[in-house]
Amino acid sequence: MRPLKYQITKLFLCYEKKEFNFVALQFYKIIKQQTMKRIVLFLIVTIIISVACKRVERKSDVNIKVGVFDKNGDSPWCIIDAMEALKIDKAISCEVVRASQIMTDDILKFDILLFPGGGGRSETRSLGEQGIKRVQHLVKSNGMGVIGICAGAYIMSSTPNYPNLGLIDYKAINIEHDHRGHGLARFSLNEAGKKIYPELKSQDILFCQYYEGPVLVPAKEKNTTVSLATMLSDVHTVKGTPANMTNNKPFIVTDSVGKGRVAAFVGHPECTPGMRWLIPRMARWITRNKFAEYPKSVVRPDFYQREILFDSINQHLQNKYLRMLSGSKNEKIEGIKGVVKLACWSGKKWIPGMLRDNDTHVRVAASKALVLLERTDAIPDLSIAVQEESNSESKTKMQQNLDLLTRMLGKSRK
């Protein structure tokens, strides 16, 4: 007769494999062969492990549904960037939603609404007054979450004389100088921010794309909105915009509104290499789910290590790299590297086309750049480029880069 320990182990192996017919047979053998005392002990252990298994199973069955707002097709890159960032997390599924859907019960299948960058006024105009009230109700009464990025942060604010959702106790100021500039901005997390992003607890200075996001200040004395991070960069590269406006202002804020949770990002982590994972992590915080661990290929806070604001010098350098993409083989490769190094905002639009260059070395350089920039939206482009590549050495390198890029998607990882 086999020992009880062996029989229990075999039973649970069958249970894990969902071979329930063998589970029943093994259970019968245990009852037939063991004493009543051992059977009682076995049943107690079975119940405890079964409950534990169910708890683990519930955690692994997390499914967060995010609707990314599209105001009738505008700002397509901001929408793409947000959706690709969300896809880092295998538990998150996302799709585009329109204002008309928000007004119907179709929106109830989503856990979070995400308002991407673009134009704050145009997004709220697309929602309309009834749409704004509907979103407020969904958050306060239904517990739906909301994430706002850049323009989305504008519409989440409580700014006077500006159409908004009023979901955070901050207002935007100096809107008349909204066209103030852009670039890779410095920011720092406080202790509250490090609780949501513990991977960054040892980082004093971080970097993130910024493109004319709101300058936020408290809207009232009793402010329940929590600031997680502070912007350190003073962005005023456009002539006529005031200095000392963006620095020392909130960069990421969160709040609990009724039954729901909300978060607003002044910058654009969703398109910043190494920082895109901040968006799916926030989605887990908003839905009160356990934080998932993301691969090192996307958690790269050290990828950029300096502030890069697009003043006249950097604008000239960016234009130089853009021109080089139409030059000789060596110029093209140098241009591709320059676009990555300079954190060019429009690099996401320029690089995929280089996969179809006539020179195989340029195609390889483009595939590597896509990995560095984490452009998972270009996976279809790179897949075709690998299929069509005639140079065997280049094909191998491009396939390796395709594999690296694909593994950034959560659903591609086990």
PATI-790765 format. One record per residue (C-alpha): residue number from 1; x, y, z. Coordinates in nm, 2 decimals. Example, Ala and Ser with C-alpha at 12.3 -4.5 7.8 and 13.67 -1.06 7.14 Angstrom:
2
  resi      c1      c2      c3
     1    1.23   -0.45    0.78
     2    1.37   -0.11    0.71
//
This chain:
414
  resi      c1      c2      c3
     1    0.00    0.00    0.00
     2    0.14    0.34   -0.10
     3    0.20    0.60    0.18
     4   -0.07    0.86    0.24
     5    0.17    1.14    0.15
     6    0.23    0.98   -0.19
     7   -0.14    0.94   -0.25
     8   -0.22    1.30   -0.16
     9    0.06    1.43   -0.38
    10   -0.07    1.22   -0.68
    11   -0.43    1.34   -0.62
    12   -0.33    1.71   -0.64
    13   -0.12    1.66   -0.94
    14   -0.43    1.52   -1.11
    15   -0.63    1.82   -0.98
    16   -0.38    2.07   -1.12
    17   -0.40    1.90   -1.46
    18   -0.78    1.90   -1.43
    19   -0.79    1.52   -1.47
    20   -1.09    1.50   -1.25
    21   -1.17    1.13   -1.34
    22   -0.83    1.04   -1.19
    23   -0.90    1.27   -0.89
    24   -1.21    1.07   -0.81
    25   -1.03    0.74   -0.85
    26   -0.74    0.84   -0.63
    27   -0.98    0.97   -0.36
    28   -1.17    0.63   -0.36
    29   -0.83    0.45   -0.32
    30   -0.75    0.67   -0.02
    31   -1.08    0.60    0.15
    32   -1.06    0.23    0.09
    33   -0.70    0.19    0.22
    34   -0.66    0.43    0.50
    35   -0.80    0.44    0.86
    36   -1.07    0.68    0.96
    37   -0.83    0.90    1.16
    38   -0.61    0.95    0.85
    39   -0.91    1.01    0.63
    40   -1.03    1.29    0.85
    41   -0.69    1.45    0.85
    42   -0.67    1.41    0.47
    43   -1.01    1.58    0.43
    44   -0.90    1.88    0.65
    45   -0.58    1.92    0.44
    46   -0.79    1.88    0.12
    47   -1.02    2.17    0.22
    48   -0.73    2.40    0.32
    49   -0.54    2.34    0.00
    50   -0.86    2.37   -0.21
    51   -0.94    2.71   -0.06
    52   -0.58    2.82   -0.12
    53   -0.60    2.70   -0.48
    54   -0.92    2.90   -0.54
    55   -0.76    3.21   -0.40
    56   -0.46    3.18   -0.63
    57   -0.69    3.10   -0.92
    58   -0.89    3.42   -0.86
    59   -0.58    3.63   -0.86
    60   -0.46    3.48   -1.19
    61   -0.80    3.54   -1.34
    62   -0.78    3.92   -1.32
    63   -0.92    4.08   -1.63
    64   -0.92    4.46   -1.65
    65   -1.11    4.61   -1.94
    66   -1.01    4.96   -2.05
    67   -1.20    5.18   -2.29
    68   -0.97    5.44   -2.46
    69   -1.16    5.75   -2.56
    70   -1.15    5.85   -2.93
    71   -1.31    6.19   -3.01
    72   -1.41    6.09   -3.36
    73   -1.06    5.98   -3.48
    74   -0.84    6.27   -3.36
    75   -0.49    6.23   -3.21
    76   -0.44    5.87   -3.34
    77   -0.09    5.85   -3.21
    78   -0.19    5.93   -2.85
    79   -0.46    5.66   -2.87
    80   -0.21    5.41   -3.02
    81    0.05    5.49   -2.75
    82   -0.20    5.45   -2.47
    83   -0.33    5.11   -2.60
    84    0.02    4.97   -2.66
    85    0.13    5.07   -2.31
    86   -0.18    4.89   -2.16
    87   -0.09    4.58   -2.35
    88    0.23    4.54   -2.14
    89    0.00    4.38   -1.88
    90   -0.14    4.04   -1.98
    91   -0.45    4.10   -1.76
    92   -0.55    4.42   -1.94
    93   -0.76    4.43   -2.26
    94   -0.84    4.75   -2.43
    95   -1.04    4.89   -2.71
    96   -1.14    5.23   -2.85
    97   -1.47    5.38   -2.73
    98   -1.67    5.68   -2.85
    99   -1.89    5.93   -2.68
   100   -2.20    5.76   -2.81
   101   -2.10    5.43   -2.63
   102   -2.05    5.61   -2.30
   103   -2.42    5.71   -2.31
   104   -2.53    5.35   -2.34
   105   -2.50    5.04   -2.12
   106   -2.23    4.92   -2.36
   107   -1.98    5.12   -2.15
   108   -2.06    4.91   -1.84
   109   -1.84    4.63   -1.96
   110   -1.53    4.85   -1.90
   111   -1.35    4.89   -1.56
   112   -1.16    5.21   -1.67
   113   -1.21    5.49   -1.91
   114   -0.88    5.64   -2.04
   115   -0.87    5.99   -2.19
   116   -0.55    6.02   -2.40
   117   -0.35    6.32   -2.51
   118   -0.48    6.54   -2.79
   119   -0.71    6.83   -2.72
   120   -0.89    6.87   -2.39
   121   -1.16    7.10   -2.51
   122   -1.23    6.89   -2.81
   123   -1.26    6.58   -2.60
   124   -1.51    6.74   -2.36
   125   -1.70    6.89   -2.66
   126   -1.73    6.54   -2.80
   127   -1.86    6.42   -2.47
   128   -2.11    6.70   -2.44
   129   -2.27    6.81   -2.12
   130   -2.47    6.49   -2.09
   131   -2.16    6.28   -2.16
   132   -1.97    6.47   -1.88
   133   -2.24    6.40   -1.63
   134   -2.26    6.03   -1.74
   135   -1.88    5.99   -1.68
   136   -1.91    6.15   -1.34
   137   -2.20    5.92   -1.25
   138   -2.01    5.61   -1.37
   139   -1.72    5.70   -1.14
   140   -1.91    5.81   -0.83
   141   -2.19    5.56   -0.83
   142   -2.07    5.26   -1.04
   143   -1.70    5.27   -0.93
   144   -1.56    5.30   -1.27
   145   -1.20    5.43   -1.29
   146   -1.06    5.71   -1.51
   147   -0.71    5.78   -1.63
   148   -0.62    6.11   -1.80
   149   -0.30    6.17   -1.99
   150   -0.19    6.53   -2.08
   151   -0.51    6.66   -2.24
   152   -0.69    6.40   -2.04
   153   -0.55    6.55   -1.73
   154   -0.69    6.89   -1.84
   155   -1.04    6.75   -1.87
   156   -1.02    6.57   -1.53
   157   -0.93    6.89   -1.36
   158   -1.16    7.14   -1.18
   159   -1.06    7.44   -1.39
   160   -1.30    7.74   -1.40
   161   -1.43    7.84   -1.74
   162   -1.29    7.52   -1.90
   163   -1.52    7.22   -1.98
   164   -1.41    6.95   -1.74
   165   -1.50    6.64   -1.54
   166   -1.41    6.79   -1.21
   167   -1.27    6.45   -1.09
   168   -0.95    6.59   -0.93
   169   -0.92    6.88   -0.69
   170   -0.66    7.06   -0.91
   171   -0.71    7.34   -1.16
   172   -0.50    7.43   -1.46
   173   -0.34    7.77   -1.47
   174   -0.17    7.98   -1.74
   175   -0.38    7.81   -2.01
   176   -0.31    8.11   -2.24
   177    0.05    7.99   -2.26
   178   -0.04    7.63   -2.31
   179    0.18    7.62   -2.62
   180    0.49    7.64   -2.40
   181    0.71    7.36   -2.55
   182    0.79    6.99   -2.51
   183    1.07    6.75   -2.45
   184    1.20    6.49   -2.21
   185    1.12    6.63   -1.87
   186    1.26    6.56   -1.52
   187    1.03    6.45   -1.24
   188    1.06    6.29   -0.90
   189    0.83    6.05   -0.71
   190    0.73    6.11   -0.35
   191    0.67    5.83   -0.09
   192    0.31    5.80   -0.20
   193    0.42    5.75   -0.56
   194    0.68    5.49   -0.46
   195    0.41    5.28   -0.30
   196    0.25    5.24   -0.64
   197    0.58    5.22   -0.83
   198    0.82    5.04   -0.58
   199    1.05    4.96   -0.87
   200    1.15    5.33   -0.87
   201    1.21    5.37   -0.50
   202    1.58    5.41   -0.55
   203    1.55    5.67   -0.83
   204    1.57    6.03   -0.72
   205    1.53    6.17   -1.07
   206    1.32    6.02   -1.35
   207    1.25    6.13   -1.71
   208    0.93    6.14   -1.91
   209    0.80    6.29   -2.23
   210    0.61    6.61   -2.18
   211    0.41    6.79   -2.45
   212    0.23    7.10   -2.32
   213    0.05    6.93   -2.04
   214   -0.15    7.13   -1.78
   215    0.01    7.33   -1.50
   216   -0.18    7.21   -1.20
   217   -0.24    7.39   -0.87
   218   -0.49    7.31   -0.59
   219   -0.85    7.42   -0.68
   220   -0.96    7.45   -0.32
   221   -0.83    7.46    0.04
   222   -0.95    7.11    0.14
   223   -0.78    6.91   -0.13
   224   -0.83    6.53   -0.13
   225   -0.63    6.47   -0.45
   226   -0.30    6.31   -0.38
   227    0.01    6.41   -0.57
   228    0.25    6.12   -0.64
   229    0.52    6.31   -0.83
   230    0.66    6.65   -0.89
   231    0.77    6.79   -1.23
   232    1.12    6.95   -1.20
   233    1.17    7.08   -1.55
   234    1.10    7.44   -1.63
   235    0.95    7.42   -1.98
   236    0.93    7.75   -2.17
   237    1.11    7.69   -2.49
   238    0.84    7.88   -2.70
   239    0.90    8.25   -2.72
   240    0.68    8.45   -2.50
   241    0.60    8.18   -2.25
   242    0.68    8.25   -1.88
   243    0.96    8.07   -1.68
   244    0.91    7.90   -1.35
   245    0.56    7.78   -1.44
   246    0.59    7.40   -1.49
   247    0.86    7.32   -1.24
   248    0.76    7.22   -0.88
   249    0.41    7.14   -0.99
   250    0.22    6.80   -0.96
   251    0.32    6.55   -1.24
   252    0.10    6.25   -1.14
   253   -0.21    6.28   -0.92
   254   -0.47    6.03   -0.79
   255   -0.80    6.05   -0.60
   256   -1.09    5.85   -0.48
   257   -1.42    5.99   -0.61
   258   -1.73    5.82   -0.47
   259   -1.69    5.45   -0.54
   260   -1.42    5.50   -0.81
   261   -1.06    5.59   -0.84
   262   -0.90    5.83   -1.08
   263   -0.55    5.93   -1.19
   264   -0.40    6.20   -1.41
   265   -0.06    6.22   -1.58
   266    0.06    6.57   -1.68
   267    0.33    6.41   -1.91
   268    0.33    6.11   -2.15
   269    0.48    5.80   -1.99
   270    0.28    5.59   -2.24
   271    0.53    5.69   -2.52
   272    0.84    5.71   -2.31
   273    1.07    5.41   -2.35
   274    1.13    5.25   -2.01
   275    0.84    5.42   -1.85
   276    0.53    5.30   -2.05
   277    0.45    5.05   -1.77
   278    0.34    5.33   -1.54
   279    0.01    5.33   -1.72
   280   -0.09    4.96   -1.68
   281    0.04    4.97   -1.32
   282   -0.19    5.26   -1.25
   283   -0.48    5.06   -1.40
   284   -0.42    4.79   -1.14
   285   -0.42    5.05   -0.86
   286   -0.74    5.20   -0.99
   287   -0.91    4.86   -1.00
   288   -0.77    4.76   -0.66
   289   -0.59    4.46   -0.81
   290   -0.26    4.32   -0.70
   291    0.04    4.48   -0.88
   292    0.19    4.26   -1.15
   293    0.57    4.24   -1.21
   294    0.67    4.36   -1.56
   295    0.98    4.25   -1.75
   296    1.31    4.44   -1.74
   297    1.27    4.50   -2.12
   298    1.00    4.76   -2.03
   299    1.10    4.87   -1.68
   300    1.40    5.08   -1.78
   301    1.41    5.40   -1.57
   302    1.77    5.45   -1.66
   303    1.72    5.44   -2.04
   304    1.72    5.82   -2.05
   305    1.95    6.00   -1.80
   306    1.92    6.36   -1.89
   307    1.67    6.63   -1.96
   308    1.61    6.71   -2.33
   309    1.40    7.01   -2.39
   310    1.33    7.11   -2.75
   311    1.48    7.46   -2.77
   312    1.62    7.60   -3.09
   313    1.94    7.39   -3.06
   314    1.76    7.06   -3.02
   315    1.50    7.14   -3.28
   316    1.78    7.20   -3.53
   317    1.94    6.87   -3.43
   318    1.61    6.69   -3.47
   319    1.56    6.84   -3.82
   320    1.92    6.73   -3.90
   321    1.84    6.36   -3.80
   322    1.52    6.37   -4.00
   323    1.70    6.48   -4.31
   324    1.97    6.21   -4.26
   325    1.69    5.95   -4.28
   326    1.68    6.03   -4.65
   327    2.06    6.04   -4.70
   328    2.33    5.77   -4.76
   329    2.34    5.44   -4.58
   330    2.57    5.57   -4.31
   331    2.36    5.89   -4.27
   332    2.04    5.69   -4.24
   333    2.19    5.47   -3.96
   334    2.33    5.77   -3.78
   335    1.99    5.94   -3.81
   336    1.81    5.64   -3.67
   337    2.05    5.64   -3.37
   338    2.01    6.01   -3.33
   339    1.63    5.99   -3.32
   340    1.65    5.74   -3.04
   341    1.92    5.93   -2.84
   342    1.74    6.27   -2.87
   343    1.40    6.12   -2.77
   344    1.24    6.28   -3.07
   345    0.86    6.30   -3.03
   346    0.80    6.21   -3.39
   347    1.05    5.92   -3.40
   348    0.76    5.68   -3.36
   349    0.63    5.79   -3.70
   350    0.97    5.79   -3.88
   351    1.14    5.46   -3.78
   352    0.89    5.19   -3.90
   353    0.93    5.31   -4.26
   354    1.30    5.25   -4.25
   355    1.23    4.88   -4.23
   356    1.15    4.91   -4.60
   357    1.48    5.08   -4.69
   358    1.68    4.93   -4.98
   359    1.98    4.87   -4.76
   360    1.99    4.57   -4.54
   361    2.20    4.74   -4.27
   362    1.95    5.02   -4.25
   363    1.67    4.77   -4.20
   364    1.86    4.60   -3.92
   365    1.93    4.94   -3.75
   366    1.56    5.03   -3.77
   367    1.45    4.70   -3.62
   368    1.69    4.76   -3.32
   369    1.56    5.11   -3.28
   370    1.20    4.98   -3.26
   371    1.31    4.76   -2.97
   372    1.48    5.05   -2.79
   373    1.17    5.27   -2.84
   374    0.94    4.98   -2.74
   375    0.73    5.04   -3.06
   376    0.51    4.73   -3.02
   377    0.26    4.89   -3.26
   378    0.52    4.83   -3.54
   379    0.53    4.45   -3.48
   380    0.33    4.39   -3.80
   381    0.58    4.60   -4.00
   382    0.88    4.41   -3.85
   383    0.71    4.07   -3.90
   384    0.68    4.14   -4.28
   385    1.03    4.28   -4.30
   386    1.17    3.96   -4.15
   387    0.97    3.75   -4.39
   388    1.09    3.96   -4.69
   389    1.46    3.99   -4.58
   390    1.69    3.82   -4.82
   391    2.02    3.86   -4.63
   392    2.04    3.57   -4.39
   393    2.26    3.75   -4.13
   394    2.03    4.05   -4.13
   395    1.72    3.82   -4.11
   396    1.86    3.65   -3.80
   397    1.92    3.99   -3.63
   398    1.58    4.12   -3.73
   399    1.41    3.81   -3.60
   400    1.58    3.85   -3.27
   401    1.46    4.20   -3.24
   402    1.11    4.09   -3.34
   403    1.11    3.84   -3.06
   404    1.23    4.10   -2.81
   405    0.96    4.34   -2.92
   406    0.68    4.07   -2.91
   407    0.77    3.96   -2.56
   408    0.70    4.32   -2.44
   409    0.33    4.23   -2.49
   410    0.18    4.08   -2.18
   411   -0.03    3.82   -2.36
   412    0.28    3.68   -2.53
   413    0.44    3.60   -2.20
   414    0.33    3.29   -2.00
//
